[in-house]
Every structure is written in C-alpha cells, then in structure tokens.
Amino acid sequence: MSGCKVSMVSYTNAARAKRVLARYGYSSEIRRLPHIGPEGCGFVLEVQSECSRISELLTREGIPYRKAQEERDMSW
C-alpha cells in the first residue's frame, strides 16, 4: 500500500498531527529519523494515505511540517 511520509518540525508537532489525523480517521506512526540534518529535530509521521490529503488537513489545522513525500509499500 502506498502512503505518505511527512517530515515534522518537532516531536511535539508530530504528536499534534497524529492526534488530528486520528480525528479524521487516519492511523499514523511517528518515527525518529536515523540521522539529524542541519534543520534540527528528525521526526517523520508515516500515514497510509495520499500526501495531498494529509497536507491539506495539516495546513487546515495549522500544524507546521517541512515536506510530505509519497512512499510505496508502507506496510506496518
């Protein structure tokens, strides 16, 4: 199944996003990135849904994120 990986600004915002997406019926997982880039914190929110929909919901709810990227075969 395809999904979306959303690079988050902080763990706090990843947790907020997880709660918001759950309200809309989306299951998600917060993962720590294996390396921390120059931007600071390294967390990604993995959701089994299209990135366009997830980006729309996060923007509507005022939750900042860095980028959303489509992924294939996200099986948990």
Secondary structure, DSSP 4 states (H G I P E B T S, - for coil): --EEEEEES-HHHHHHHHHHHHHTT--EEEEE-SS--TTS--EEEEESS-HHHHHHHHHHTT--EEEEEEES----
